[in-house]
Amino acid sequence: MAWIIAAMLEEAEHVKATDRQLRGSCLCGEVSYQVLDAFEYSLYCHCSNCRRTTGAASKPFAGIGSEHLTIVHGEAHIRRFGEARSHNALCQRCGSLLYSLVRDGRYVHVTLGTLIDTPSIAPTAHIFVGSKAAWDIINDGLPQFAEFP
């Protein structure tokens, strides 16, 4: 299963990083951010935590080094759930999940639904389908993994 991560990283090496910044924000606009359009991977997560956090069948996200995400407006309005180096960041006013700080603070998983601009990457697989909701039918043809590959 590790092959999918290796393939995604290999693919990312072929894509030249640009200086293109993507804009993102919460639903109410209280918090806005920018992130470099040089994501290393993008997945749909179906774990029970992501389902409860988003209120949806899965969380579509893209991963990038945390140094590439900048809060432009509303830092004081971000509510963090979790530890200092591993948490979910939400707008405290509207509740939008903006990103998750992961891998001991080295990466952020930016929720694709909060991006205003279109990223150059799209999800390539579904993870944690072993714990997906029974009513969640995945039929897009992307690879599916019971856990994290």
C-alpha positions as CSV (number, residue, x, y, z in Angstrom):
1,M,0.0,0.0,0.0
2,A,2.9,2.3,0.5
3,W,3.3,2.3,-3.3
4,I,0.4,4.8,-3.7
5,I,2.2,7.4,-1.5
6,A,5.4,6.8,-3.4
7,A,3.6,7.2,-6.7
8,M,2.0,10.4,-5.6
9,L,5.3,11.8,-4.4
10,E,7.0,10.8,-7.6
11,E,4.2,12.5,-9.6
12,A,4.6,15.6,-7.4
13,E,8.3,15.7,-8.2
14,H,7.5,16.0,-11.9
15,V,5.2,19.0,-11.3
16,K,7.3,22.1,-11.0
17,A,6.4,24.2,-8.0
18,T,5.1,27.6,-9.0
19,D,4.7,30.8,-7.0
20,R,1.0,30.6,-7.6
21,Q,-0.9,31.3,-4.4
22,L,-4.4,29.9,-3.9
23,R,-6.9,31.8,-1.9
24,G,-9.2,30.2,0.6
25,S,-11.7,31.2,3.3
26,C,-14.3,30.0,5.7
27,L,-18.1,30.3,4.9
28,C,-18.6,33.6,6.7
29,G,-15.4,35.2,5.4
30,E,-14.1,35.9,8.9
31,V,-10.9,33.9,8.2
32,S,-9.0,33.8,5.0
33,Y,-5.7,32.2,4.0
34,Q,-3.4,31.6,1.1
35,V,-1.5,28.5,0.2
36,L,1.1,27.7,-2.4
37,D,-0.3,25.6,-5.3
38,A,2.3,22.9,-4.9
39,F,0.4,20.3,-3.0
40,E,2.3,16.9,-2.6
41,Y,-0.8,14.7,-2.5
42,S,-4.6,14.9,-2.4
43,L,-7.0,12.3,-1.0
44,Y,-10.6,11.7,0.3
45,C,-10.6,10.6,4.0
46,H,-13.6,8.6,5.1
47,C,-12.5,8.0,8.8
48,S,-15.1,8.6,11.5
49,N,-13.2,11.7,12.8
50,C,-13.2,13.4,9.4
51,R,-16.9,12.5,8.9
52,R,-17.8,14.1,12.2
53,T,-15.6,17.1,11.7
54,T,-17.0,17.9,8.2
55,G,-20.5,16.5,8.6
56,A,-20.0,14.8,5.2
57,A,-19.2,11.3,3.9
58,S,-15.5,12.2,3.5
59,K,-13.0,15.1,3.8
60,P,-11.4,15.9,0.5
61,F,-8.0,17.5,1.3
62,A,-4.6,18.3,-0.2
63,G,-1.3,18.0,1.8
64,I,1.6,20.5,1.8
65,G,4.3,21.6,4.1
66,S,2.8,23.8,6.8
67,E,5.2,26.6,6.0
68,H,3.3,27.1,2.7
69,L,0.0,28.1,4.4
70,T,-0.5,31.7,5.6
71,I,-3.5,33.1,7.4
72,V,-4.2,36.4,5.7
73,H,-7.1,37.6,7.8
74,G,-8.8,36.5,11.0
75,E,-6.1,34.6,12.9
76,A,-7.8,35.5,16.2
77,H,-11.0,33.9,14.9
78,I,-9.5,30.4,14.4
79,R,-10.5,27.7,16.9
80,R,-8.0,24.9,17.2
81,F,-9.1,21.5,18.3
82,G,-6.3,19.2,19.4
83,E,-2.7,19.6,20.3
84,A,-0.3,22.4,19.4
85,R,1.4,20.3,16.6
86,S,-1.6,18.3,15.6
87,H,-5.0,19.9,15.3
88,N,-8.0,20.9,13.3
89,A,-8.4,24.6,12.6
90,L,-11.9,25.9,12.2
91,C,-13.5,29.4,12.1
92,Q,-15.0,30.0,15.5
93,R,-17.9,32.0,14.0
94,C,-19.2,29.7,11.2
95,G,-17.5,26.4,12.0
96,S,-15.8,25.8,8.6
97,L,-12.9,23.3,8.8
98,L,-10.1,25.1,7.1
99,Y,-7.2,22.7,7.6
100,S,-5.7,20.1,9.8
101,L,-2.1,20.4,11.1
102,V,-0.6,16.9,10.9
103,R,2.6,14.9,10.9
104,D,3.9,16.6,14.1
105,G,3.2,20.0,12.6
106,R,5.2,19.6,9.5
107,Y,2.2,19.4,7.1
108,V,-1.3,20.8,6.7
109,H,-4.2,19.1,5.1
110,V,-6.1,21.9,3.4
111,T,-9.8,21.2,3.0
112,L,-10.4,21.5,-0.8
113,G,-13.9,22.9,-0.2
114,T,-12.5,26.1,1.4
115,L,-10.4,27.0,-1.5
116,I,-11.6,29.9,-3.7
117,D,-9.2,29.2,-6.5
118,T,-8.9,25.9,-8.3
119,P,-5.8,23.9,-7.3
120,S,-3.7,22.1,-9.8
121,I,-4.2,18.8,-8.0
122,A,-7.3,16.6,-7.4
123,P,-7.8,13.7,-5.0
124,T,-6.2,10.4,-6.3
125,A,-7.5,7.9,-3.8
126,H,-9.9,7.2,-0.9
127,I,-8.4,6.3,2.5
128,F,-9.9,4.8,5.7
129,V,-12.8,3.2,3.7
130,G,-12.7,0.4,6.2
131,S,-14.5,2.7,8.6
132,K,-16.6,4.6,6.1
133,A,-20.4,5.1,6.7
134,A,-22.5,2.2,5.5
135,W,-24.5,4.5,3.3
136,D,-21.4,6.0,1.6
137,I,-21.2,4.4,-1.9
138,I,-17.9,5.2,-3.6
139,N,-18.1,4.7,-7.4
140,D,-15.6,7.1,-8.9
141,G,-13.1,4.4,-9.8
142,L,-10.3,5.8,-7.6
143,P,-8.2,3.4,-5.5
144,Q,-9.6,2.6,-2.1
145,F,-7.7,1.7,1.0
146,A,-9.0,0.3,4.3
147,E,-6.6,2.5,6.2
148,F,-3.8,4.9,5.4
149,P,-1.5,3.2,2.8
